[in-house]
C-alpha cells in the first residue's frame, strides 16, 4: 500500500445474521476490527455469516481476527460461515491447515 493511503476496516451489520467486512484487514487494522466485532451480540444456536467480498486485502493478522471471532461464536454456541472469501484468505486458510475449522460458502 502506498504511503499516506488510508488503512481502515469497516464492519456493517446486515440482516439475518449476515455482516459485511470491508477495507483492509491486517496488522494495522486488526485491533479496530476486533473492537467492531466485539459489539456484535452472539446468541446460542445462531448462524452468523461474514461476507468478505468487500475486503481489499487481508494478511495473517486478519486471519487471526477471523479465527478469534470464530472462537467466540463457538463459545457462545453459535456457528460462523465465511462468505465470498477473497483468494488471499483462501490461500492463508489452506497454508495454515484451517480448511476443516473455518467454514466457507
N, C-alpha and C positions, 0 to 999 in steps of 0.2 A: 504494500500500500504506500502511496506517495506521502512524503512528509506534509503535515498540515491537513491531511484528509480526515474527515470526520469518522471516528470509530465509535459505533454505537450498536446496540441491540435493543429490540423492542418486542414486547410480548403483548399481543392483543387477545383478549378473551372473546371467544366465539360461542355460538350456540351448541347445545348438545354435547358438552364436554370437550369441544374442539377448541384449541388455542393455536395461534399462529406466532411463530418466532421469526423475526426478520432482522436484517442487518448483518453485522459481523459478530460471530460468536467465537471468541477465542480468549487468549491470555488477558488482553486489555479490557475485555467486557464480561468476563466470567463472573466476577463478583456482582456486577449490576444485574446480570441475567438471573443469578440465584436470588437476589433481592426481589426481583419481579415474580419469579416462580414461588417464592415464599408466601406471597399474599394470596395465592390460589388455594381455596379450601379443598381438602381432599376427603372424599366420602367413601366409606367402606362399600364395596360392591360396585362402585362407579367405574366406568370405562372412559379413560381420558385419551384424547387424540391430539398429538402435537404436530401441526402442519409446519414443515420445514422448507416449503417450496420458495419462500421469500428470503432464505438465508443467502447472503452473498459470499460468505466464507465461513469455514469452521476449522478449528485445529484441535489438538489433543486436549487442551483446556476446555474447549467447547464440548467435546465428548464427555469429559469428566462432569460437566454441568448436567448433561442429559442423563448420565448414569446416576448422579445424585438424585435427580428428580424421579427417575425410575425407582430408586431405592425407597424414597419417601412414599411414592404411590403404593409400592408393595407393603410397606409397614402399615399403611392406612387400610390395607385390604382392597386396594383399587388396582386397575391394570392401566398400562400405558402402551399406546401404539404410535410409532413414528410414521408420519405420512409424508410422502414426497421428499424423501431424504436426498440431499444433494450427493453427487458422486464422491466428493471429498469425504463425507461422513460414511458412506457405504464402504469406502476403502479403509478408513480408520477402524470401523467395526470389524471388518474382515481381518485386518492385520492384528488387531487386539484379541481376536478369537471370541468376539462377543455376539456372534450371529445367533446363538441359542439363548442369549439373555435378552437382547433388545429386539422387540417385535417390530417389523416394518411392514407397511402396506403400500 
